[in-house]
């Protein structure tokens, strides 16, 4: 009897243990299923920051030749005179950030490849870039939330964005800040899609806080205006946003023209037709002397004409911008045409195009081959420029390596236009006017309830 009781107790204990194991297993699975995207996001965050911090101490030309010398000059001028840095072609807002960096301890001086610089300055500049890499990934998440109904697509977009090779090369390795104006473009598109064009224009203005490349969005906004998706008078919000970025300099005693002088400096900075950018001008970059002067005089006007033609082609085709896939497709195309046709471009100015291609592929759930192609094009151009054209991505091809990248970018441009032509067309202006008339007539048409009230009177 005692043995049987012991057996029964043992079997009961086994059942309880088995029950708790099953329950804990189900709870663990439920937890993993529920919080899976957040767990992966944490892993991607750690991985992305790890590979960035691995190269945080690595200096490159722009940091050594411009940013760190500007910080030293600000330190000698005094914090409140940060906007007086001689020859600086970055905005007064960016110089204000460098002024804040100048308040940090210098750290030990490091000498690499003949350059001597303060290690803390370099780390602070790159750390700022990492923050904006994260903000850009989050903005991609927000935009995909607007464009996709699937739960995991926005997370996937943010993960890929944070690990893109071009993003790593731009902010972590090089120490550039193109993520800022790309962030402004993505948020502007988010608010256009959300029907809040005031905020969209505001972010266009804020995008000028660092560089002029935010103007790449203007041809797209011209199309949005013609399609009545943004109001032209609300461009005042863009001016307001730009004015906000000037406030640090204005409060420190700068005049308005002094605070905004970087615009004129950036526009007239370079005489070269091409600065390593894989666009159409790299294919015609053999001008010199009088021929170069002639080409410089006409290149910008020719480029503006070609950009205008692209906008006209889009409007003639009349794509349905209310459709989510078409909205982001047209956005990627028109933001792509600006750096492709404009002269005096650097290799990194396709940055926002690469981000929007990612959003398009995940929204449309097709054409995924565009992502590796765009990244390959960028890596080729970056590799050549970062080596100061001493080595090339394809050593046997030499400078023709960038020509391959230019042809890839041309293919991407033509393919996007092909997809636009394949897409659904929107209603014509006449049909839109008829719809407004019908809607207006419907508002004025007396209802049965109103008719009864009139009879009773």
DOLO-465962 format. One line per 3 residues: number of its first residue (from 1); their letters; for each residue x, y, z of C-alpha. Coordinates in nm, 4 decimals, decimal comma. Layout:
NUM> a> X Y Z; ...
REM end
This chain:
1> xxx> 0,0000 0,0000 0,0000; 0,2770 0,2353 0,0938; 0,4533 0,1611 -0,2365
4> xxx> 0,1351 0,2376 -0,4288; 0,0938 0,5652 -0,2395; 0,4517 0,6578 -0,3181
7> xxx> 0,3969 0,5713 -0,6847; 0,0811 0,7839 -0,6938; 0,2586 1,0759 -0,5335
10> xxx> 0,5483 1,0396 -0,7781; 0,3107 1,0337 -1,0747; 0,1303 1,3427 -0,9424
13> xxx> 0,4612 1,5254 -0,9057; 0,5565 1,4262 -1,2621; 0,2214 1,5548 -1,3912
16> xxx> 0,2680 1,8869 -1,2100; 0,6236 1,9222 -1,3415; 0,5042 1,8354 -1,6913
19> xxx> 0,2197 2,0873 -1,6603; 0,4520 2,3661 -1,5459; 0,7001 2,2822 -1,8251
22> xxx> 0,4244 2,2949 -2,0842; 0,2858 2,6169 -1,9421; 0,6267 2,7843 -1,9220
25> xxx> 0,7036 2,6686 -2,2775; 0,3764 2,8162 -2,4035; 0,4418 3,1394 -2,2140
28> xxx> 0,7946 3,1611 -2,3609; 0,6635 3,0970 -2,7106; 0,3876 3,3519 -2,6620
31> xxx> 0,6387 3,6074 -2,5344; 0,8726 3,5469 -2,8286; 0,5879 3,5639 -3,0803
34> xxx> 0,4458 3,8812 -2,9272; 0,7741 4,0652 -2,8838; 0,9686 3,9102 -3,1735
37> xxx> 1,0074 4,2348 -3,3781; 1,1254 4,4255 -3,0711; 1,3764 4,1548 -2,9769
40> xxx> 1,5161 4,1531 -3,3321; 1,5205 4,5357 -3,3289; 1,7356 4,5264 -3,0165
43> xxx> 1,9740 4,2760 -3,1800; 1,9967 4,4895 -3,4972; 2,0557 4,8003 -3,2841
46> xxx> 2,3432 4,6367 -3,0967; 2,4925 4,4916 -3,4163; 2,4589 4,8198 -3,6074
49> xxx> 2,6151 5,0263 -3,3297; 2,8933 4,7699 -3,2819; 3,0082 4,7854 -3,6459
52> xxx> 2,9876 5,1650 -3,6332; 3,1917 5,2000 -3,3174; 3,4545 4,9685 -3,4662
55> xxx> 3,5489 5,2504 -3,7077; 3,4629 5,5511 -3,4908; 3,8323 5,6292 -3,4462
58> xxx> 3,9093 5,6055 -3,8172; 3,9551 5,9536 -3,9698; 3,8807 6,0566 -4,3270
61> xxx> 3,9608 6,3645 -4,5343; 3,6581 6,5851 -4,4591; 3,6900 6,5346 -4,0823
64> xxx> 4,0622 6,6081 -4,0876; 4,0633 6,8896 -4,3437; 3,7435 7,0722 -4,2466
67> xxx> 3,5430 6,9714 -3,9378; 3,8236 6,9420 -3,6825; 4,0065 7,2577 -3,8059
70> xxx> 3,6718 7,4426 -3,7849; 3,6315 7,3244 -3,4241; 3,9792 7,4564 -3,3426
73> xxx> 3,8961 7,7911 -3,5055; 3,5682 7,8152 -3,3106; 3,7644 7,7479 -2,9908
76> xxx> 3,9987 8,0355 -3,0706; 3,7153 8,2701 -3,1784; 3,4964 8,1912 -2,8783
79> xxx> 3,1694 7,9980 -2,8599; 2,9443 8,2943 -2,9523; 3,1458 8,3627 -3,2686
82> xxx> 3,1024 8,0138 -3,4138; 2,9338 8,1514 -3,7276; 3,2490 8,3504 -3,8179
85> xxx> 3,4538 8,0483 -3,9234; 3,6358 8,1530 -4,2391; 3,5617 7,9533 -4,5548
88> xxx> 3,3069 7,7204 -4,3926; 3,0535 7,6017 -4,6513; 2,8308 7,4200 -4,4008
91> xxx> 2,5291 7,5878 -4,2433; 2,5470 7,8044 -3,9336; 2,3340 7,5402 -3,7585
94> xxx> 2,5996 7,2745 -3,8234; 2,8693 7,5147 -3,7063; 2,6629 7,5597 -3,3884
97> xxx> 2,6862 7,1840 -3,3360; 3,0640 7,2037 -3,3871; 3,0714 7,4868 -3,1325
100> xxx> 2,9082 7,2541 -2,8793; 3,1707 6,9889 -2,9633; 3,4424 7,2487 -2,9026
103> xxx> 3,3300 7,2693 -2,5384; 3,4217 6,9028 -2,4840; 3,7629 6,7995 -2,3497
106> xxx> 4,0002 6,7535 -2,6436; 4,1203 6,4121 -2,5339; 4,4584 6,2856 -2,6382
109> xxx> 4,6027 6,3933 -2,9715; 4,6380 6,1135 -3,2236; 4,8564 6,1053 -3,5360
112> xxx> 4,7413 5,8880 -3,8271; 4,8786 5,9086 -4,1841; 5,0537 6,2353 -4,1042
115> xxx> 4,7417 6,3996 -3,9576; 4,7323 6,5035 -3,5916; 4,3888 6,5572 -3,4365
118> xxx> 4,1920 6,5446 -3,1120; 4,0302 6,2028 -3,0633; 3,7256 6,3303 -2,8696
121> xxx> 3,6259 6,5693 -3,1492; 3,6245 6,2909 -3,4038; 3,4211 6,0599 -3,1777
124> xxx> 3,1632 6,3332 -3,1023; 3,1056 6,4118 -3,4714; 3,0591 6,0482 -3,5656
127> xxx> 2,8384 5,9775 -3,2615; 2,6016 6,2518 -3,3794; 2,5823 6,0728 -3,7156
130> xxx> 2,4905 5,7468 -3,5427; 2,1963 5,9177 -3,3710; 2,0642 6,0378 -3,7063
133> xxx> 2,1154 5,6920 -3,8556; 1,8756 5,5665 -3,5889; 1,6295 5,8501 -3,6520
136> xxx> 1,6388 5,7788 -4,0253; 1,5647 5,4092 -3,9641; 1,2724 5,5112 -3,7408
139> xxx> 1,1390 5,7499 -4,0082; 1,1478 5,4614 -4,2595; 0,9476 5,2608 -4,0053
142> xxx> 0,6869 5,5398 -3,9831; 0,6593 5,5802 -4,3612; 0,6159 5,2055 -4,4138
145> xxx> 0,3455 5,2042 -4,1448; 0,1572 5,4428 -4,3739; 0,2258 5,2436 -4,6890
148> xxx> 0,1958 4,8812 -4,5765; -0,0740 4,6974 -4,3838; 0,1574 4,4130 -4,2848
151> xxx> 0,2841 4,4136 -3,9278; 0,6479 4,3223 -3,9889; 0,7218 4,5235 -4,3056
154> xxx> 0,7902 4,8521 -4,1190; 1,0260 4,6704 -3,8817; 1,2020 4,5011 -4,1729
157> xxx> 1,2477 4,8373 -4,3458; 1,4013 4,9936 -4,0344; 1,6356 4,6949 -3,9828
160> xxx> 1,7625 4,6995 -4,3424; 1,7954 5,0787 -4,3423; 2,0163 5,0733 -4,0314
163> xxx> 2,2448 4,8099 -4,1854; 2,2701 4,9415 -4,5431; 2,6333 4,9489 -4,6636
166> xxx> 2,5950 5,3055 -4,7950; 2,4694 5,4290 -4,4598; 2,7664 5,2672 -4,2896
169> xxx> 3,0170 5,4143 -4,5372; 2,8607 5,7607 -4,5212; 2,8198 5,8266 -4,1512
172> xxx> 3,0385 5,5728 -3,9705; 3,3434 5,5516 -4,1954; 3,3454 5,8904 -4,3679
175> xxx> 3,1763 6,0981 -4,0944; 2,9355 6,2649 -4,3401; 2,5860 6,3832 -4,2414
178> xxx> 2,3676 6,3096 -4,5463; 2,1364 6,1153 -4,3161; 1,9990 6,4490 -4,1895
181> xxx> 1,8525 6,5758 -4,5170; 1,7461 6,2213 -4,6122; 1,5588 6,2066 -4,2793
184> xxx> 1,3854 6,5340 -4,3682; 1,2791 6,3954 -4,7076; 1,1356 6,0745 -4,5584
187> xxx> 0,9417 6,2668 -4,2908; 0,8153 6,5155 -4,5519; 0,6772 6,2231 -4,7572
190> xxx> 0,5240 6,0746 -4,4411; 0,3302 6,3951 -4,3722; 0,2247 6,4342 -4,7371
193> xxx> 0,0819 6,0823 -4,7176; -0,0812 6,1726 -4,3870; -0,2502 6,4757 -4,5460
196> xxx> -0,0534 6,7257 -4,3333; 0,1346 6,9227 -4,5955; 0,2145 7,2039 -4,3486
199> xxx> 0,4448 6,9669 -4,1600; 0,5807 6,8337 -4,4898; 0,6899 7,1844 -4,5935
202> xxx> 0,8251 7,2457 -4,2420; 1,0602 6,9480 -4,2725; 1,1737 7,0708 -4,6141
205> xxx> 1,2829 7,3918 -4,4409; 1,4445 7,2074 -4,1519; 1,6351 6,9931 -4,4031
208> xxx> 1,8306 7,3044 -4,5006; 1,9821 7,3031 -4,1507; 2,2876 7,1158 -4,2826
211> xxx> 2,2980 7,1070 -4,6633; 2,1132 7,2214 -4,9737; 2,0461 6,8658 -5,0943
214> xxx> 1,6936 6,8830 -4,9487; 1,6046 7,0749 -5,2692; 1,6118 6,7371 -5,4474
217> xxx> 1,2525 6,7025 -5,3266; 1,1258 7,0176 -5,5029; 1,0452 6,8589 -5,8452
220> xxx> 0,8433 6,5947 -5,6589; 0,6598 6,8638 -5,4631; 0,5867 7,0435 -5,7908
223> xxx> 0,4076 6,7276 -5,9084; 0,2314 6,6964 -5,5703; 0,1139 7,0561 -5,6099
226> xxx> -0,0271 6,9896 -5,9574; -0,2040 6,6842 -5,8149; -0,3402 6,8983 -5,5272
229> xxx> -0,1552 6,6995 -5,2621; 0,0295 7,0029 -5,1220; -0,0615 7,3713 -5,1095
232> xxx> 0,1846 7,6155 -5,2594; 0,1160 7,8901 -5,0054; 0,2263 7,6552 -4,7270
235> xxx> 0,5816 7,6898 -4,8533; 0,5835 7,9606 -4,5850; 0,6238 7,6747 -4,3360
238> xxx> 0,9465 7,5792 -4,5168; 1,0782 7,9331 -4,4722; 0,9761 7,9180 -4,1069
241> xxx> 1,1583 7,5863 -4,0608; 1,4692 7,7298 -4,2250; 1,4465 8,0388 -4,0035
244> xxx> 1,4415 7,8155 -3,6935; 1,7778 7,6684 -3,7965; 1,9279 8,0191 -3,8103
247> xxx> 1,8212 8,1130 -3,4574; 2,1421 7,9963 -3,2787; 2,3536 8,2234 -3,5029
250> xxx> 2,1058 8,5122 -3,4816; 2,0959 8,4912 -3,1016; 2,4761 8,5038 -3,0942
253> xxx> 2,4854 8,8286 -3,2909; 2,4973 8,7243 -3,6568; 2,3008 8,9147 -3,9184
256> xxx> 2,0508 8,7247 -4,1313; 2,2710 8,7366 -4,4423; 2,5688 8,6216 -4,2361
259> xxx> 2,3754 8,3292 -4,0846; 2,2425 8,2180 -4,4254; 2,5571 8,2886 -4,6299
262> xxx> 2,6362 7,9164 -4,6615; 2,3697 7,8903 -4,9348; 2,5624 8,1196 -5,1695
265> xxx> 2,8935 7,9532 -5,0748; 2,7625 7,6013 -5,1460; 2,6047 7,6980 -5,4801
268> xxx> 2,9253 7,8477 -5,6191; 3,1703 7,6161 -5,4445; 3,2827 7,3826 -5,7258
271> xxx> 3,3835 7,4392 -6,0870; 3,4243 7,0695 -6,1717; 3,1398 6,9239 -6,3758
274> xxx> 3,1543 6,6126 -6,1601; 3,2942 6,5343 -5,8151; 3,2896 6,1558 -5,8247
277> xxx> 2,9128 6,1252 -5,8620; 2,7964 5,8340 -6,0778; 2,5629 6,0472 -6,2912
280> xxx> 2,5412 6,1512 -6,6562; 2,8208 6,4068 -6,6182; 3,0736 6,1405 -6,5286
283> xxx> 3,0227 6,0007 -6,8769; 3,1126 6,3461 -7,0195; 3,3779 6,4583 -6,7734
286> xxx> 3,6715 6,5206 -7,0067; 3,6211 6,8963 -7,0502; 3,9052 7,1411 -6,9803
289> xxx> 3,9936 7,5040 -7,0416; 3,7417 7,7004 -7,2503; 3,5369 7,3867 -7,3094
292> xxx> 3,4965 7,3433 -6,9333; 3,3844 7,7056 -6,8926; 3,1302 7,6594 -7,1721
295> xxx> 3,0065 7,3333 -7,0211; 2,9780 7,4889 -6,6741; 2,7792 7,7775 -6,8162
298> xxx> 2,5193 7,5554 -6,9791; 2,5223 7,2350 -6,7680; 2,2916 7,3596 -6,4913
301> xxx> 2,0343 7,4993 -6,7350; 2,0424 7,1798 -6,9396; 1,9983 6,9740 -6,6220
304> xxx> 1,7043 7,1855 -6,5028; 1,5411 7,1422 -6,8432; 1,5804 6,7624 -6,8263
307> xxx> 1,4422 6,7549 -6,4703; 1,1430 6,9637 -6,5840; 1,0863 6,7210 -6,8741
310> xxx> 1,0810 6,4272 -6,6289; 0,8161 6,6077 -6,4225; 0,6116 6,6751 -6,7374
313> xxx> 0,6360 6,3093 -6,8449; 0,5077 6,2016 -6,5035; 0,2182 6,4491 -6,5195
316> xxx> 0,1282 6,3427 -6,8751; 0,1192 5,9786 -6,7691; -0,0920 6,0842 -6,4686
319> xxx> -0,0078 5,8063 -6,2193; -0,2518 5,7397 -5,9380; -0,0653 5,8931 -5,6438
322> xxx> -0,3414 5,7885 -5,4066; -0,2180 5,4322 -5,4538; 0,0551 5,3646 -5,1970
325> xxx> 0,2914 5,1773 -5,4282; 0,2689 5,4439 -5,6986; 0,3184 5,7241 -5,4455
328> xxx> 0,6561 5,5949 -5,3307; 0,7543 5,4849 -5,6827; 0,7069 5,8360 -5,8245
331> xxx> 0,8858 5,9798 -5,5190; 1,1912 5,7569 -5,5747; 1,1974 5,8418 -5,9470
334> xxx> 1,1749 6,2208 -5,9197; 1,4231 6,2429 -5,6317; 1,6572 6,0247 -5,8415
337> xxx> 1,6527 6,2515 -6,1486; 1,7943 6,5554 -5,9652; 2,1398 6,4175 -5,8682
340> xxx> 2,1554 6,2232 -6,1945; 2,1191 6,5300 -6,4181; 2,2643 6,8153 -6,2098
343> xxx> 2,6385 6,8899 -6,2460; 2,8864 6,9525 -5,9614; 2,7518 6,6564 -5,7602
346> xxx> 2,9370 6,4419 -5,5091; 2,9203 6,0615 -5,5106; 2,6966 6,0499 -5,1997
349> xxx> 2,4023 6,2483 -5,3393; 2,2028 5,9373 -5,4330; 2,1672 5,8709 -5,0601
352> xxx> 1,7946 5,9522 -5,0368; 1,7248 5,7587 -5,3592; 1,8686 5,4446 -5,1972
355> xxx> 1,6427 5,4868 -4,8924; 1,3301 5,5404 -5,1038; 1,4119 5,2380 -5,3213
358> xxx> 1,4127 5,0302 -5,0031; 1,0699 5,1675 -4,9079; 0,9371 5,1073 -5,2609
361> xxx> 1,0545 4,7437 -5,2777; 0,9002 4,6602 -4,9394; 0,5746 4,8399 -5,0262
364> xxx> 0,5402 4,6833 -5,3727; 0,6812 4,3447 -5,2594; 0,8764 4,3116 -5,5824
367> xxx> 1,1797 4,4446 -5,7730; 1,4102 4,3536 -5,4834; 1,7080 4,3405 -5,7230
370> xxx> 1,7025 4,7234 -5,7212; 1,8444 4,7266 -5,3678; 2,1753 4,5448 -5,4325
373> xxx> 2,2150 4,7341 -5,7616; 2,1784 5,0740 -5,5942; 2,4149 4,9721 -5,3143
376> xxx> 2,6720 4,8423 -5,5655; 2,6583 5,1710 -5,7549; 2,7120 5,3663 -5,4341
379> xxx> 2,9950 5,1456 -5,3083; 3,1813 5,1815 -5,6414; 3,1594 5,5626 -5,6287
382> xxx> 3,2417 5,5829 -5,2565; 3,5406 5,3508 -5,2921; 3,6952 5,5626 -5,5667
385> xxx> 3,6379 5,8945 -5,3918; 3,7478 5,7820 -5,0449; 4,0747 5,6606 -5,1909
388> xxx> 4,1134 6,0017 -5,3596; 4,1105 5,8174 -5,6926; 4,4379 5,6403 -5,6159
391> xxx> 4,2663 5,2993 -5,6285; 3,9480 5,1873 -5,8004; 3,6745 4,9358 -5,7246
394> xxx> 3,7688 4,7477 -6,0426; 4,1467 4,8069 -6,0618; 4,1744 4,6895 -6,4229
397> xxx> 3,9065 4,9396 -6,5332; 4,0460 5,2427 -6,3517; 3,8207 5,5488 -6,3733
400> xxx> 3,5762 5,3491 -6,5866; 3,4634 5,1826 -6,2622; 3,2536 5,4926 -6,1904
403> xxx> 3,1196 5,4810 -6,5473; 2,9769 5,1366 -6,4629; 2,8098 5,2909 -6,1572
406> xxx> 2,6706 5,5690 -6,3800; 2,5210 5,3110 -6,6169; 2,3672 5,1280 -6,3195
409> xxx> 2,2069 5,4545 -6,2034; 2,0789 5,5211 -6,5558; 1,9230 5,1738 -6,5623
412> xxx> 1,7590 5,2347 -6,2228; 1,6157 5,5639 -6,3488; 1,4755 5,4094 -6,6662
415> xxx> 1,3365 5,1082 -6,4796; 1,1504 5,3281 -6,2314; 0,9989 5,5252 -6,5189
418> xxx> 0,9009 5,1964 -6,6861; 0,7221 5,0921 -6,3658; 0,5417 5,4280 -6,3543
421> xxx> 0,4166 5,3748 -6,7097; 0,2970 5,0267 -6,6129; 0,1094 5,1518 -6,3065
424> xxx> -0,2496 5,2506 -6,2596; -0,3475 5,5921 -6,3953; -0,5227 5,8504 -6,1821
427> xxx> -0,8346 6,0380 -6,2809; -0,7963 6,3216 -6,5321; -0,8414 6,6867 -6,4365
430> xxx> -1,1763 6,6881 -6,6196; -1,2957 6,3830 -6,4256; -1,1738 6,5416 -6,1041
433> xxx> -1,3680 6,8598 -6,1839; -1,6810 6,6528 -6,2587; -1,6442 6,4725 -5,9252
436> xxx> -1,6195 6,8050 -5,7427; -1,9325 6,9296 -5,9216; -2,1236 6,6143 -5,8276
439> xxx> -2,0079 6,6407 -5,4667; -2,1025 7,0096 -5,4563; -2,4433 6,9389 -5,6108
442> xxx> -2,4989 6,6604 -5,3582; -2,4421 6,9032 -5,0730; -2,6984 7,1489 -5,2120
445> xxx> -2,9590 6,8850 -5,3033; -3,2514 6,9012 -5,0537; -3,2932 6,5911 -4,8412
448> xxx> -3,6270 6,4312 -4,7546; -3,5957 6,5617 -4,3978; -3,5388 6,9196 -4,5181
451> xxx> -3,8326 6,8931 -4,7597; -4,0643 6,7874 -4,4756; -3,9511 7,0856 -4,2689
454> xxx> -4,0212 7,3208 -4,5586; -4,3729 7,1740 -4,6067; -4,4505 7,2023 -4,2348
457> x> -4,3510 7,5702 -4,2438
REM end
